């Protein structure tokens, strides 16, 4: 386990390359295209689920920022990289700071255990891309 974690911290200052940036952009494009195809399939139950999902993250007793952080934690524990990338973008859009996101990811790590580490690595990579794009508000 020690070598596993050390490999994670071995390159903390490494810059993102175009492949990393392209991965996130490719995810965005593919997600949009496949969502459109899925919704155009015409199944009422699927459309209702998509609607319910969108409405769930709106402000209510919990604000949308908190709900997106919860979505990020759940996605991390469930080990869904696409979901993690989506919620990272939504967290940035709803005003979460990098520090708040990393704190939420720490909760996911504690709840999910060490199997979450590979997904945490990828999340850190995505956070760096979002930072380079200026997605986070300056404190």
N, CA, C and O atoms as CSV, one atom per row, in Angstrom:
chain,resi,resn,atom,element,x,y,z
A,1,UNK,N,N,0.815,-1.191,0.000
A,1,UNK,CA,C,0.000,0.000,0.000
A,1,UNK,C,C,0.857,1.252,0.000
A,1,UNK,O,O,0.508,2.240,-0.646
A,2,UNK,N,N,1.970,1.226,0.713
A,2,UNK,CA,C,2.820,2.405,0.815
A,2,UNK,C,C,3.302,2.869,-0.558
A,2,UNK,O,O,3.239,4.063,-0.850
A,3,UNK,N,N,3.778,1.963,-1.404
A,3,UNK,CA,C,4.228,2.332,-2.742
A,3,UNK,C,C,3.091,2.867,-3.586
A,3,UNK,O,O,3.288,3.755,-4.416
A,4,UNK,N,N,1.909,2.332,-3.378
A,4,UNK,CA,C,0.740,2.772,-4.124
A,4,UNK,C,C,0.461,4.242,-3.864
A,4,UNK,O,O,0.240,5.010,-4.800
A,5,UNK,N,N,0.472,4.637,-2.599
A,5,UNK,CA,C,0.215,6.020,-2.245
A,5,UNK,C,C,1.384,6.901,-2.650
A,5,UNK,O,O,1.173,8.020,-3.119
A,6,UNK,N,N,2.608,6.427,-2.482
A,6,UNK,CA,C,3.769,7.215,-2.880
A,6,UNK,C,C,3.754,7.518,-4.371
A,6,UNK,O,O,4.172,8.598,-4.789
A,7,UNK,N,N,3.281,6.584,-5.168
A,7,UNK,CA,C,3.190,6.831,-6.606
A,7,UNK,C,C,2.239,7.984,-6.891
A,7,UNK,O,O,2.421,8.713,-7.867
A,8,UNK,N,N,1.243,8.151,-6.062
A,8,UNK,CA,C,0.276,9.228,-6.240
A,8,UNK,C,C,0.916,10.583,-5.998
A,8,UNK,O,O,0.626,11.535,-6.723
A,9,UNK,N,N,1.765,10.694,-5.011
A,9,UNK,CA,C,2.360,11.976,-4.664
A,9,UNK,C,C,3.706,12.213,-5.339
A,9,UNK,O,O,4.356,13.221,-5.065
A,10,UNK,N,N,4.128,11.330,-6.193
A,10,UNK,CA,C,5.461,11.436,-6.776
A,10,UNK,C,C,5.620,12.636,-7.707
A,10,UNK,O,O,6.724,13.165,-7.834
A,11,UNK,N,N,4.542,13.079,-8.360
A,11,UNK,CA,C,4.657,14.156,-9.340
A,11,UNK,C,C,3.649,15.274,-9.043
A,11,UNK,O,O,2.795,15.543,-9.888
A,12,UNK,N,N,3.710,15.924,-7.902
A,12,UNK,CA,C,2.694,16.900,-7.540
A,12,UNK,C,C,2.683,18.156,-8.387
A,12,UNK,O,O,1.647,18.816,-8.468
A,13,UNK,N,N,3.791,18.518,-9.023
A,13,UNK,CA,C,3.858,19.760,-9.783
A,13,UNK,C,C,3.840,19.548,-11.288
A,13,UNK,O,O,4.116,20.475,-12.050
A,14,UNK,N,N,3.520,18.348,-11.715
A,14,UNK,CA,C,3.502,18.056,-13.136
A,14,UNK,C,C,2.358,18.818,-13.803
A,14,UNK,O,O,1.236,18.831,-13.295
A,15,UNK,N,N,2.640,19.444,-14.928
A,15,UNK,CA,C,1.640,20.218,-15.665
A,15,UNK,C,C,0.770,19.294,-16.512
A,15,UNK,O,O,1.182,18.205,-16.912
A,16,UNK,N,N,-0.442,19.768,-16.768
A,16,UNK,CA,C,-1.361,19.017,-17.617
A,16,UNK,C,C,-0.850,19.074,-19.055
A,16,UNK,O,O,-0.278,20.079,-19.478
A,17,UNK,N,N,-1.056,18.012,-19.789
A,17,UNK,CA,C,-0.710,18.043,-21.199
A,17,UNK,C,C,-1.994,18.113,-22.024
A,17,UNK,O,O,-3.097,18.046,-21.482
A,18,UNK,N,N,-1.835,18.248,-23.327
A,18,UNK,CA,C,-3.005,18.388,-24.197
A,18,UNK,C,C,-3.897,17.161,-24.164
A,18,UNK,O,O,-5.111,17.270,-24.342
A,19,UNK,N,N,-3.309,15.993,-23.938
A,19,UNK,CA,C,-4.119,14.779,-23.857
A,19,UNK,C,C,-5.089,14.860,-22.685
A,19,UNK,O,O,-6.253,14.480,-22.812
A,20,UNK,N,N,-4.608,15.359,-21.534
A,20,UNK,CA,C,-5.469,15.508,-20.361
A,20,UNK,C,C,-6.592,16.497,-20.632
A,20,UNK,O,O,-7.747,16.239,-20.291
A,21,UNK,N,N,-6.258,17.626,-21.245
A,21,UNK,CA,C,-7.260,18.634,-21.572
A,21,UNK,C,C,-8.245,18.082,-22.593
A,21,UNK,O,O,-9.452,18.298,-22.488
A,22,UNK,N,N,-7.717,17.368,-23.582
A,22,UNK,CA,C,-8.575,16.800,-24.616
A,22,UNK,C,C,-9.495,15.732,-24.047
A,22,UNK,O,O,-10.610,15.550,-24.537
A,23,UNK,N,N,-9.037,15.016,-23.008
A,23,UNK,CA,C,-9.883,14.004,-22.380
A,23,UNK,C,C,-11.136,14.641,-21.811
A,23,UNK,O,O,-12.236,14.120,-21.997
A,24,UNK,N,N,-10.983,15.758,-21.120
A,24,UNK,CA,C,-12.131,16.421,-20.525
A,24,UNK,C,C,-13.046,17.008,-21.603
A,24,UNK,O,O,-14.270,16.928,-21.495
A,25,UNK,N,N,-12.452,17.595,-22.635
A,25,UNK,CA,C,-13.283,18.141,-23.719
A,25,UNK,C,C,-13.995,17.021,-24.471
A,25,UNK,O,O,-15.163,17.161,-24.832
A,26,UNK,N,N,-13.309,15.926,-24.705
A,26,UNK,CA,C,-13.944,14.784,-25.377
A,26,UNK,C,C,-15.095,14.239,-24.537
A,26,UNK,O,O,-16.137,13.861,-25.073
A,27,UNK,N,N,-14.906,14.199,-23.219
A,27,UNK,CA,C,-15.977,13.768,-22.319
A,27,UNK,C,C,-17.187,14.681,-22.465
A,27,UNK,O,O,-18.314,14.200,-22.579
A,28,UNK,N,N,-16.965,15.987,-22.462
A,28,UNK,CA,C,-18.063,16.951,-22.581
A,28,UNK,C,C,-18.842,16.742,-23.880
A,28,UNK,O,O,-20.073,16.704,-23.886
A,29,UNK,N,N,-18.100,16.608,-24.972
A,29,UNK,CA,C,-18.739,16.448,-26.275
A,29,UNK,C,C,-19.507,15.137,-26.368
A,29,UNK,O,O,-20.648,15.113,-26.830
A,30,UNK,N,N,-18.884,14.051,-25.932
A,30,UNK,CA,C,-19.538,12.750,-25.993
A,30,UNK,C,C,-20.777,12.718,-25.102
A,30,UNK,O,O,-21.809,12.172,-25.494
A,31,UNK,N,N,-20.683,13.290,-23.928
A,31,UNK,CA,C,-21.816,13.330,-22.997
A,31,UNK,C,C,-22.994,14.069,-23.624
A,31,UNK,O,O,-24.129,13.596,-23.572
A,32,UNK,N,N,-22.722,15.218,-24.210
A,32,UNK,CA,C,-23.785,16.004,-24.838
A,32,UNK,C,C,-24.435,15.227,-25.991
A,32,UNK,O,O,-25.660,15.185,-26.111
A,33,UNK,N,N,-23.607,14.621,-26.825
A,33,UNK,CA,C,-24.110,13.852,-27.972
A,33,UNK,C,C,-24.946,12.653,-27.517
A,33,UNK,O,O,-26.033,12.410,-28.040
A,34,UNK,N,N,-24.429,11.912,-26.545
A,34,UNK,CA,C,-25.141,10.709,-26.094
A,34,UNK,C,C,-26.395,11.052,-25.292
A,34,UNK,O,O,-27.388,10.327,-25.360
A,35,UNK,N,N,-26.360,12.151,-24.532
A,35,UNK,CA,C,-27.575,12.592,-23.839
A,35,UNK,C,C,-28.664,12.930,-24.845
A,35,UNK,O,O,-29.826,12.571,-24.657
A,36,UNK,N,N,-28.283,13.627,-25.921
A,36,UNK,CA,C,-29.259,13.982,-26.958
A,36,UNK,C,C,-29.849,12.726,-27.596
A,36,UNK,O,O,-31.064,12.632,-27.770
A,37,UNK,N,N,-29.006,11.770,-27.942
A,37,UNK,CA,C,-29.498,10.517,-28.534
A,37,UNK,C,C,-30.420,9.779,-27.569
A,37,UNK,O,O,-31.459,9.250,-27.963
A,38,UNK,N,N,-30.020,9.754,-26.299
A,38,UNK,CA,C,-30.809,9.045,-25.291
A,38,UNK,C,C,-32.187,9.686,-25.137
A,38,UNK,O,O,-33.207,8.997,-25.111
A,39,UNK,N,N,-32.199,11.000,-25.037
A,39,UNK,CA,C,-33.485,11.700,-24.868
A,39,UNK,C,C,-34.341,11.614,-26.134
A,39,UNK,O,O,-35.568,11.570,-26.049
A,40,UNK,N,N,-33.708,11.589,-27.294
A,40,UNK,CA,C,-34.443,11.486,-28.554
A,40,UNK,C,C,-34.962,10.077,-28.823
A,40,UNK,O,O,-35.727,9.868,-29.766
A,41,UNK,N,N,-34.554,9.114,-28.006
A,41,UNK,CA,C,-35.072,7.750,-28.170
A,41,UNK,C,C,-36.568,7.708,-27.858
A,41,UNK,O,O,-37.265,6.780,-28.266
A,42,UNK,N,N,-37.050,8.703,-27.146
A,42,UNK,CA,C,-38.486,8.855,-26.955
A,42,UNK,C,C,-39.103,8.063,-25.818
A,42,UNK,O,O,-40.327,7.947,-25.755
A,43,UNK,N,N,-38.316,7.525,-24.933
A,43,UNK,CA,C,-38.886,6.750,-23.830
A,43,UNK,C,C,-39.260,7.685,-22.684
A,43,UNK,O,O,-38.408,8.396,-22.152
A,44,UNK,N,N,-40.527,7.679,-22.312
A,44,UNK,CA,C,-41.032,8.595,-21.296
A,44,UNK,C,C,-40.352,8.389,-19.941
A,44,UNK,O,O,-40.019,9.365,-19.269
A,45,UNK,N,N,-40.144,7.153,-19.535
A,45,UNK,CA,C,-39.506,6.873,-18.254
A,45,UNK,C,C,-38.094,7.431,-18.186
A,45,UNK,O,O,-37.685,7.975,-17.160
A,46,UNK,N,N,-37.341,7.296,-19.287
A,46,UNK,CA,C,-35.978,7.830,-19.335
A,46,UNK,C,C,-36.010,9.356,-19.259
A,46,UNK,O,O,-35.215,9.960,-18.539
A,47,UNK,N,N,-36.920,9.972,-19.996
A,47,UNK,CA,C,-37.042,11.436,-19.950
A,47,UNK,C,C,-37.412,11.899,-18.547
A,47,UNK,O,O,-36.902,12.913,-18.071
A,48,UNK,N,N,-38.283,11.173,-17.894
A,48,UNK,CA,C,-38.683,11.540,-16.534
A,48,UNK,C,C,-37.508,11.413,-15.563
A,48,UNK,O,O,-37.343,12.251,-14.676
A,49,UNK,N,N,-36.701,10.378,-15.727
A,49,UNK,CA,C,-35.535,10.215,-14.854
A,49,UNK,C,C,-34.558,11.369,-15.051
A,49,UNK,O,O,-34.072,11.938,-14.074
A,50,UNK,N,N,-34.261,11.724,-16.309
A,50,UNK,CA,C,-33.360,12.837,-16.585
A,50,UNK,C,C,-33.897,14.119,-15.957
A,50,UNK,O,O,-33.135,14.899,-15.386
A,51,UNK,N,N,-35.198,14.336,-16.061
A,51,UNK,CA,C,-35.829,15.518,-15.473
A,51,UNK,C,C,-35.710,15.497,-13.950
A,51,UNK,O,O,-35.386,16.511,-13.333
A,52,UNK,N,N,-35.972,14.341,-13.352
A,52,UNK,CA,C,-35.873,14.205,-11.907
A,52,UNK,C,C,-34.433,14.466,-11.449
A,52,UNK,O,O,-34.208,15.127,-10.436
A,53,UNK,N,N,-33.476,13.949,-12.194
A,53,UNK,CA,C,-32.069,14.163,-11.861
A,53,UNK,C,C,-31.733,15.647,-11.891
A,53,UNK,O,O,-31.105,16.158,-10.963
A,54,UNK,N,N,-32.142,16.340,-12.941
A,54,UNK,CA,C,-31.853,17.779,-13.052
A,54,UNK,C,C,-32.507,18.555,-11.914
A,54,UNK,O,O,-31.895,19.459,-11.345
A,55,UNK,N,N,-33.741,18.207,-11.582
A,55,UNK,CA,C,-34.453,18.917,-10.520
A,55,UNK,C,C,-33.871,18.648,-9.138
A,55,UNK,O,O,-33.955,19.500,-8.254
A,56,UNK,N,N,-33.296,17.496,-8.950
A,56,UNK,CA,C,-32.728,17.128,-7.649
A,56,UNK,C,C,-31.614,18.081,-7.235
A,56,UNK,O,O,-31.452,18.358,-6.046
A,57,UNK,N,N,-30.853,18.582,-8.183
A,57,UNK,CA,C,-29.695,19.419,-7.868
A,57,UNK,C,C,-30.031,20.905,-7.793
A,57,UNK,O,O,-29.132,21.729,-7.622
A,58,UNK,N,N,-31.293,21.258,-7.917
A,58,UNK,CA,C,-31.703,22.659,-7.753
A,58,UNK,C,C,-31.753,23.006,-6.271
A,58,UNK,O,O,-31.847,22.123,-5.418
A,59,UNK,N,N,-31.690,24.308,-5.972
A,59,UNK,CA,C,-31.782,24.759,-4.588
A,59,UNK,C,C,-33.063,24.257,-3.932
A,59,UNK,O,O,-34.139,24.283,-4.529
A,60,UNK,N,N,-32.924,23.811,-2.724
A,60,UNK,CA,C,-34.051,23.377,-1.898
A,60,UNK,C,C,-33.650,23.608,-0.456
A,60,UNK,O,O,-33.068,24.645,-0.138
A,61,UNK,N,N,-33.948,22.665,0.422
A,61,UNK,CA,C,-33.475,22.778,1.802
A,61,UNK,C,C,-31.944,22.832,1.813
A,61,UNK,O,O,-31.349,23.488,2.668
A,62,UNK,N,N,-31.320,22.149,0.874
A,62,UNK,CA,C,-29.874,22.254,0.631
A,62,UNK,C,C,-29.673,23.076,-0.635
A,62,UNK,O,O,-30.434,22.936,-1.593
A,63,UNK,N,N,-28.664,23.926,-0.646
A,63,UNK,CA,C,-28.401,24.688,-1.866
A,63,UNK,C,C,-27.730,23.796,-2.913
A,63,UNK,O,O,-27.218,22.720,-2.601
A,64,UNK,N,N,-27.745,24.270,-4.159
A,64,UNK,CA,C,-27.211,23.455,-5.254
A,64,UNK,C,C,-25.716,23.171,-5.086
A,64,UNK,O,O,-25.237,22.114,-5.498
A,65,UNK,N,N,-24.987,24.099,-4.491
A,65,UNK,CA,C,-23.556,23.876,-4.256
A,65,UNK,C,C,-23.345,22.657,-3.360
A,65,UNK,O,O,-22.520,21.795,-3.663
A,66,UNK,N,N,-24.083,22.587,-2.271
A,66,UNK,CA,C,-23.972,21.456,-1.349
A,66,UNK,C,C,-24.391,20.167,-2.032
A,66,UNK,O,O,-23.742,19.135,-1.866
A,67,UNK,N,N,-25.476,20.219,-2.801
A,67,UNK,CA,C,-25.966,19.025,-3.493
A,67,UNK,C,C,-24.938,18.514,-4.505
A,67,UNK,O,O,-24.767,17.304,-4.652
A,68,UNK,N,N,-24.261,19.410,-5.195
A,68,UNK,CA,C,-23.232,18.970,-6.148
A,68,UNK,C,C,-22.046,18.337,-5.436
A,68,UNK,O,O,-21.474,17.363,-5.927
A,69,UNK,N,N,-21.674,18.881,-4.285
A,69,UNK,CA,C,-20.606,18.249,-3.504
A,69,UNK,C,C,-21.027,16.852,-3.043
A,69,UNK,O,O,-20.218,15.925,-3.043
A,70,UNK,N,N,-22.295,16.706,-2.650
A,70,UNK,CA,C,-22.809,15.379,-2.279
A,70,UNK,C,C,-22.777,14.438,-3.481
A,70,UNK,O,O,-22.410,13.270,-3.353
A,71,UNK,N,N,-23.162,14.950,-4.643
A,71,UNK,CA,C,-23.108,14.149,-5.864
A,71,UNK,C,C,-21.692,13.711,-6.183
A,71,UNK,O,O,-21.465,12.586,-6.627
A,72,UNK,N,N,-20.739,14.607,-5.954
A,72,UNK,CA,C,-19.331,14.280,-6.180
A,72,UNK,C,C,-18.867,13.169,-5.246
A,72,UNK,O,O,-18.185,12.238,-5.675
A,73,UNK,N,N,-19.232,13.264,-3.978
A,73,UNK,CA,C,-18.850,12.228,-3.010
A,73,UNK,C,C,-19.467,10.884,-3.400
A,73,UNK,O,O,-18.783,9.861,-3.420
A,74,UNK,N,N,-20.758,10.896,-3.709
A,74,UNK,CA,C,-21.434,9.649,-4.087
A,74,UNK,C,C,-20.805,9.055,-5.345
A,74,UNK,O,O,-20.577,7.847,-5.414
A,75,UNK,N,N,-20.529,9.881,-6.321
A,75,UNK,CA,C,-19.926,9.402,-7.573
A,75,UNK,C,C,-18.543,8.824,-7.332
A,75,UNK,O,O,-18.151,7.845,-7.968
A,76,UNK,N,N,-17.808,9.430,-6.415
A,76,UNK,CA,C,-16.463,8.937,-6.099
A,76,UNK,C,C,-16.532,7.580,-5.411
A,76,UNK,O,O,-15.782,6.665,-5.749
A,77,UNK,N,N,-17.432,7.459,-4.451
A,77,UNK,CA,C,-17.583,6.192,-3.742
A,77,UNK,C,C,-18.072,5.098,-4.696
A,77,UNK,O,O,-17.683,3.937,-4.569
A,78,UNK,N,N,-18.923,5.475,-5.646
A,78,UNK,CA,C,-19.413,4.514,-6.643
A,78,UNK,C,C,-18.392,4.272,-7.760
A,78,UNK,O,O,-18.581,3.390,-8.598
A,79,UNK,N,N,-17.314,5.058,-7.766
A,79,UNK,CA,C,-16.204,4.906,-8.705
A,79,UNK,C,C,-16.621,5.099,-10.164
A,79,UNK,O,O,-16.270,4.306,-11.038
A,80,UNK,N,N,-17.370,6.160,-10.401
A,80,UNK,CA,C,-17.829,6.497,-11.761
A,80,UNK,C,C,-17.057,7.725,-12.243
A,80,UNK,O,O,-17.409,8.852,-11.895
A,81,UNK,N,N,-16.010,7.517,-13.040
A,81,UNK,CA,C,-15.183,8.637,-13.494
A,81,UNK,C,C,-15.960,9.673,-14.288
A,81,UNK,O,O,-15.742,10.871,-14.107
A,82,UNK,N,N,-16.868,9.239,-15.169
A,82,UNK,CA,C,-17.681,10.204,-15.908
A,82,UNK,C,C,-18.518,11.051,-14.946
A,82,UNK,O,O,-18.630,12.265,-15.111
A,83,UNK,N,N,-19.098,10.399,-13.947
A,83,UNK,CA,C,-19.913,11.120,-12.964
A,83,UNK,C,C,-19.056,12.089,-12.165
A,83,UNK,O,O,-19.482,13.209,-11.882
A,84,UNK,N,N,-17.857,11.669,-11.801
A,84,UNK,CA,C,-16.942,12.530,-11.057
A,84,UNK,C,C,-16.609,13.774,-11.881
A,84,UNK,O,O,-16.684,14.893,-11.374
A,85,UNK,N,N,-16.243,13.580,-13.144
A,85,UNK,CA,C,-15.929,14.732,-14.002
A,85,UNK,C,C,-17.124,15.664,-14.118
A,85,UNK,O,O,-16.973,16.883,-14.036
A,86,UNK,N,N,-18.302,15.102,-14.306
A,86,UNK,CA,C,-19.510,15.923,-14.408
A,86,UNK,C,C,-19.714,16.741,-13.136
A,86,UNK,O,O,-19.926,17.952,-13.199
A,87,UNK,N,N,-19.650,16.083,-11.990
A,87,UNK,CA,C,-19.897,16.796,-10.735
A,87,UNK,C,C,-18.782,17.781,-10.406
A,87,UNK,O,O,-19.040,18.803,-9.771
A,88,UNK,N,N,-17.555,17.501,-10.818
A,88,UNK,CA,C,-16.491,18.480,-10.625
A,88,UNK,C,C,-16.806,19.767,-11.381
A,88,UNK,O,O,-16.632,20.864,-10.850
A,89,UNK,N,N,-17.264,19.631,-12.612
A,89,UNK,CA,C,-17.645,20.823,-13.385
A,89,UNK,C,C,-18.813,21.554,-12.728
A,89,UNK,O,O,-18.817,22.782,-12.642
A,90,UNK,N,N,-19.795,20.798,-12.270
A,90,UNK,CA,C,-20.951,21.416,-11.629
A,90,UNK,C,C,-20.567,22.068,-10.304
A,90,UNK,O,O,-21.090,23.129,-9.960
A,91,UNK,N,N,-19.657,21.441,-9.561
A,91,UNK,CA,C,-19.181,22.041,-8.309
A,91,UNK,C,C,-18.539,23.395,-8.595
A,91,UNK,O,O,-18.795,24.365,-7.881
A,92,UNK,N,N,-17.714,23.467,-9.625
A,92,UNK,CA,C,-17.080,24.737,-9.985
A,92,UNK,C,C,-18.138,25.765,-10.389
A,92,UNK,O,O,-18.059,26.928,-9.993
A,93,UNK,N,N,-19.123,25.338,-11.173
A,93,UNK,CA,C,-20.178,26.262,-11.629
A,93,UNK,C,C,-21.045,26.771,-10.486
A,93,UNK,O,O,-21.546,27.894,-10.544
A,94,UNK,N,N,-21.226,25.966,-9.454
A,94,UNK,CA,C,-22.071,26.389,-8.337
A,94,UNK,C,C,-21.276,27.095,-7.245
A,94,UNK,O,O,-21.828,27.431,-6.196
A,95,UNK,N,N,-19.986,27.323,-7.481
A,95,UNK,CA,C,-19.201,28.152,-6.580
A,95,UNK,C,C,-18.322,27.441,-5.578
A,95,UNK,O,O,-17.767,28.086,-4.689
A,96,UNK,N,N,-18.177,26.140,-5.691
A,96,UNK,CA,C,-17.261,25.438,-4.784
A,96,UNK,C,C,-15.828,25.837,-5.102
A,96,UNK,O,O,-15.463,26.037,-6.260
A,97,UNK,N,N,-15.040,25.947,-4.072
A,97,UNK,CA,C,-13.614,26.212,-4.260
A,97,UNK,C,C,-12.878,24.888,-4.419
A,97,UNK,O,O,-13.412,23.821,-4.115
A,98,UNK,N,N,-11.666,24.977,-4.892
A,98,UNK,CA,C,-10.833,23.781,-5.010
A,98,UNK,C,C,-10.675,23.129,-3.638
A,98,UNK,O,O,-10.711,21.904,-3.525
A,99,UNK,N,N,-10.503,23.941,-2.601
A,99,UNK,CA,C,-10.320,23.424,-1.247
A,99,UNK,C,C,-11.565,22.685,-0.767
A,99,UNK,O,O,-11.449,21.638,-0.130
A,100,UNK,N,N,-12.759,23.213,-1.063
A,100,UNK,CA,C,-14.003,22.542,-0.671
A,100,UNK,C,C,-14.152,21.216,-1.405
A,100,UNK,O,O,-14.588,20.219,-0.829
A,101,UNK,N,N,-13.789,21.218,-2.668
A,101,UNK,CA,C,-13.890,19.993,-3.472
A,101,UNK,C,C,-12.931,18.932,-2.942
A,101,UNK,O,O,-13.306,17.767,-2.804
A,102,UNK,N,N,-11.707,19.325,-2.647
A,102,UNK,CA,C,-10.749,18.360,-2.112
A,102,UNK,C,C,-11.187,17.841,-0.745
A,102,UNK,O,O,-10.960,16.673,-0.429
A,103,UNK,N,N,-11.805,18.682,0.059
A,103,UNK,CA,C,-12.324,18.241,1.349
A,103,UNK,C,C,-13.446,17.219,1.154
A,103,UNK,O,O,-13.516,16.221,1.872
A,104,UNK,N,N,-14.316,17.471,0.183
A,104,UNK,CA,C,-15.385,16.515,-0.131
A,104,UNK,C,C,-14.791,15.202,-0.643
A,104,UNK,O,O,-15.270,14.123,-0.293
A,105,UNK,N,N,-13.746,15.294,-1.473
A,105,UNK,CA,C,-13.100,14.083,-1.975
A,105,UNK,C,C,-12.453,13.301,-0.834
A,105,UNK,O,O,-12.375,12.074,-0.891
A,106,UNK,N,N,-11.996,13.989,0.181
A,106,UNK,CA,C,-11.454,13.317,1.356
A,106,UNK,C,C,-12.555,12.510,2.054
A,106,UNK,O,O,-12.312,11.391,2.505
A,107,UNK,N,N,-13.746,13.070,2.142
A,107,UNK,CA,C,-14.878,12.328,2.718
A,107,UNK,C,C,-15.122,11.072,1.883
A,107,UNK,O,O,-15.323,9.990,2.435
A,108,UNK,N,N,-15.106,11.209,0.562
A,108,UNK,CA,C,-15.310,10.057,-0.315
A,108,UNK,C,C,-14.245,8.993,-0.083
A,108,UNK,O,O,-14.539,7.797,-0.077
A,109,UNK,N,N,-13.018,9.432,0.107
A,109,UNK,CA,C,-11.918,8.498,0.352
A,109,UNK,C,C,-12.127,7.744,1.659
A,109,UNK,O,O,-11.894,6.537,1.724
A,110,UNK,N,N,-12.561,8.441,2.691
A,110,UNK,CA,C,-12.801,7.793,3.984
A,110,UNK,C,C,-13.977,6.824,3.876
A,110,UNK,O,O,-13.908,5.705,4.385
A,111,UNK,N,N,-15.047,7.243,3.221
A,111,UNK,CA,C,-16.231,6.383,3.090
A,111,UNK,C,C,-15.942,5.192,2.180
A,111,UNK,O,O,-16.312,4.061,2.496
A,112,UNK,N,N,-15.280,5.447,1.049
A,112,UNK,CA,C,-15.063,4.404,0.051
A,112,UNK,C,C,-13.819,3.571,0.259
A,112,UNK,O,O,-13.743,2.440,-0.222
A,113,UNK,N,N,-12.854,4.104,0.960
A,113,UNK,CA,C,-11.616,3.378,1.186
A,113,UNK,C,C,-10.617,3.558,0.063
A,113,UNK,O,O,-10.816,4.359,-0.850
A,114,UNK,N,N,-9.545,2.801,0.147
A,114,UNK,CA,C,-8.419,2.992,-0.777
A,114,UNK,C,C,-8.768,2.705,-2.229
A,114,UNK,O,O,-8.045,3.131,-3.129
A,115,UNK,N,N,-9.854,1.996,-2.474
A,115,UNK,CA,C,-10.235,1.738,-3.866
A,115,UNK,C,C,-10.646,3.016,-4.590
A,115,UNK,O,O,-10.727,3.034,-5.818
A,116,UNK,N,N,-10.906,4.079,-3.842
A,116,UNK,CA,C,-11.269,5.374,-4.416
A,116,UNK,C,C,-10.025,6.116,-4.932
A,116,UNK,O,O,-10.161,7.037,-5.738
A,117,UNK,N,N,-8.831,5.739,-4.491
A,117,UNK,CA,C,-7.605,6.477,-4.833
A,117,UNK,C,C,-7.418,6.657,-6.346
A,117,UNK,O,O,-7.115,7.776,-6.761
A,118,UNK,N,N,-7.577,5.642,-7.191
A,118,UNK,CA,C,-7.398,5.885,-8.631
A,118,UNK,C,C,-8.374,6.937,-9.170
A,118,UNK,O,O,-8.034,7.689,-10.084
A,119,UNK,N,N,-9.561,6.988,-8.616
A,119,UNK,CA,C,-10.556,7.956,-9.052
A,119,UNK,C,C,-10.247,9.339,-8.493
A,119,UNK,O,O,-10.548,10.352,-9.124
A,120,UNK,N,N,-9.649,9.376,-7.316
A,120,UNK,CA,C,-9.178,10.634,-6.736
A,120,UNK,C,C,-8.067,11.222,-7.607
A,120,UNK,O,O,-8.037,12.430,-7.847
A,121,UNK,N,N,-7.166,10.381,-8.075
A,121,UNK,CA,C,-6.090,10.849,-8.961
A,121,UNK,C,C,-6.671,11.519,-10.197
A,121,UNK,O,O,-6.270,12.620,-10.575
A,122,UNK,N,N,-7.611,10.843,-10.808
A,122,UNK,CA,C,-8.225,11.386,-12.016
A,122,UNK,C,C,-8.973,12.675,-11.703
A,122,UNK,O,O,-8.961,13.607,-12.507
A,123,UNK,N,N,-9.619,12.738,-10.553
A,123,UNK,CA,C,-10.330,13.950,-10.152
A,123,UNK,C,C,-9.357,15.114,-10.000
A,123,UNK,O,O,-9.654,16.233,-10.419
A,124,UNK,N,N,-8.192,14.853,-9.399
A,124,UNK,CA,C,-7.188,15.910,-9.242
A,124,UNK,C,C,-6.745,16.404,-10.618
A,124,UNK,O,O,-6.553,17.604,-10.820
A,125,UNK,N,N,-6.587,15.488,-11.550
A,125,UNK,CA,C,-6.231,15.858,-12.921
A,125,UNK,C,C,-7.318,16.750,-13.527
A,125,UNK,O,O,-7.008,17.761,-14.156
A,126,UNK,N,N,-8.571,16.386,-13.344
A,126,UNK,CA,C,-9.680,17.178,-13.878
A,126,UNK,C,C,-9.733,18.549,-13.209
A,126,UNK,O,O,-9.981,19.554,-13.876
A,127,UNK,N,N,-9.505,18.597,-11.909
A,127,UNK,CA,C,-9.481,19.879,-11.194
A,127,UNK,C,C,-8.414,20.792,-11.796
A,127,UNK,O,O,-8.644,21.991,-11.957
A,128,UNK,N,N,-7.254,20.235,-12.127
A,128,UNK,CA,C,-6.190,21.040,-12.738
A,128,UNK,C,C,-6.624,21.605,-14.084
A,128,UNK,O,O,-6.341,22.763,-14.391
A,129,UNK,N,N,-7.305,20.802,-14.883
A,129,UNK,CA,C,-7.810,21.291,-16.173
A,129,UNK,C,C,-8.820,22.413,-15.941
A,129,UNK,O,O,-8.764,23.453,-16.598
A,130,UNK,N,N,-9.739,22.197,-15.009
A,130,UNK,CA,C,-10.733,23.224,-14.712
A,130,UNK,C,C,-10.071,24.505,-14.204
A,130,UNK,O,O,-10.506,25.606,-14.541
A,131,UNK,N,N,-9.029,24.364,-13.402
A,131,UNK,CA,C,-8.278,25.542,-12.926
A,131,UNK,C,C,-7.676,26.305,-14.103
A,131,UNK,O,O,-7.779,27.529,-14.181
A,132,UNK,N,N,-7.052,25.572,-15.009
A,132,UNK,CA,C,-6.447,26.210,-16.183
A,132,UNK,C,C,-7.499,26.915,-17.024
A,132,UNK,O,O,-7.208,27.931,-17.656
A,133,UNK,N,N,-8.705,26.395,-17.040
A,133,UNK,CA,C,-9.802,27.027,-17.797
A,133,UNK,C,C,-10.414,28.214,-17.050
A,133,UNK,O,O,-11.253,28.929,-17.598
A,134,UNK,N,N,-9.997,28.421,-15.809
A,134,UNK,CA,C,-10.542,29.518,-15.007
A,134,UNK,C,C,-11.901,29.237,-14.412
A,134,UNK,O,O,-12.674,30.161,-14.161
A,135,UNK,N,N,-12.207,27.952,-14.180
A,135,UNK,CA,C,-13.531,27.566,-13.710
A,135,UNK,C,C,-13.775,27.910,-12.251
A,135,UNK,O,O,-14.927,28.018,-11.829
A,136,UNK,N,N,-12.714,28.083,-11.471
A,136,UNK,CA,C,-12.883,28.351,-10.044
A,136,UNK,C,C,-12.778,29.841,-9.773
A,136,UNK,O,O,-11.944,30.543,-10.345
A,137,UNK,N,N,-13.652,30.305,-8.881
A,137,UNK,CA,C,-13.619,31.712,-8.471
A,137,UNK,C,C,-12.393,31.952,-7.618
A,137,UNK,O,O,-12.002,31.107,-6.813
A,138,UNK,N,N,-11.796,33.107,-7.801
A,138,UNK,CA,C,-10.636,33.472,-6.991
A,138,UNK,C,C,-11.108,33.851,-5.596
A,138,UNK,O,O,-12.132,34.516,-5.436
A,139,UNK,N,N,-10.355,33.423,-4.586
A,139,UNK,CA,C,-10.704,33.711,-3.185
A,139,UNK,C,C,-10.133,35.033,-2.773
A,139,UNK,O,O,-10.315,35.456,-1.631
